[in-house]
């Protein structure tokens, strides 16, 4: 039960991250929007991993675990997994890169990918919870 509660908590946090991304985009804070979009994906990936009692202290570790235990077995679409890896690179560029300009289009695209990712994560989570109880 604890892992289900943790998963639900994390997916709710992911939805908050999406809202923060939208708010930042509306205020023309494109770098911040990209950051929050990535964290929406990251947190929703951790939500799914919680059901499998998997986690990592490193972002690359979460991505690797998600790929190995969620995407490879077919529990999550491979193309959305690619968005996750790309989102990490864009977020790192936005947060740490010198002379990196994140455009409105970059932020909008990242937000759309994040929305799709979180939506799919929530659907996958519901299926996995149903299967675990069933």
N, C-alpha and C positions, 0 to 999 in steps of 0.2 A: 504493500500500500504506500509506503514511504516513497518508493521510486515513481509511482504514478503521481503522487502529490508534487514531487519535485519536477517532474516533466510538465505538469500543468502550470506550475508556477513559472517555469522558464519560458513556456510558450506565451504566457501572458506578458512577461518581460519583453519578449521579442516583439509583441504587438505594440508595446509602449515605445520601443526603439523605432518601429516604423512610423509612429506618430511624430516622434521627435525628428525623424528624417524629413517628413513632409513639412513640418513647421520650419525647419532650417531652410528647406528649399524655397518655401514661400517668402522667407526673409532674405533670399539671395545669399545665404551662407552655404555655398556649394560644397566646400570641403567638409563642413560639419555634417551636411546631409549624407555625403558618401560614407562618412564615419558611422553614422547611426544606421544606415542601410546595412553596412557590413555587420554591425553588432546584432542587428535583427536576425540575419542569417546565422551568425555564430551561436547566438543564444538558442535559436530554434533547433540547430543541430545538436547542441548540448542537451536540449529537452529530449530529443529522440534517444540520444546515447544514454541518458539517465535510466531509461527503461531497460537497457541492457547492462546497467551498472558499470558503464564505461565513462571515463573522463580523462582529461589531461590538463596539466598546468600550462601547457604551451598551445598557442593557436595552431601551429603546424601539427601538433599532436592530435588536436580535436579534428582537424581536417583529415588527417591520415586515418584515424579511427572511424570517422564517418564514412570515408570512402571504403574502407575494408569491411566494416560490419553492417553498413546500411545500404550503400550504393551497390557494391558488388553482388550482394545476395538479392538485389532487385527490389528492395524495400523503398527505394526512392529513385526518381528519374536521374539518369546519368547526366543529361544536359543541364539540369539544375545544379548538380554537383560542380560542373565547370564554372557556373556563375559564382559559386562560393569561393573557389580558388582565385578567380579573377577579382572578385570583390576585395579579397584580402590584399592583393597587390595594389589595387587602386587606393584603398584606404591607407596603406603604408606610404604610398607616394604622397597622398594628400596631407597626411599627418607629419611625415618626416622629410619629405623630399624638398630640395632647394629648387627654387624657380619653377615649381610645378603649378600649373594653372588648371584647376578643375572647372570645367564649363557647366553651364546650366544643363546642357544636353547630357553631359557625363553623369551629373547628379540625378537627372530624371531617369536615365536608363538604369542606373544602379538601383534607384528606388523601385522601378517596375520589376526588376529581377528579384529584389528583396521581397516584394509583396507576393510574387509568384512562389518563391522559396518558402516563405513562412506559411502561406496557404497550404502548400503541399505538405509541409512538415506537420501542420495541424491535422490534416487528413490522414497522414501516415500514422501519427500518434494515436488518433482515435481508433484506427484499424488495429494497431498493435495492442492497445489497451483491451479492445473487445476480444481479440484473440487470446490474450493472457487470461482474461476472465472466463472465456468460453470453454 
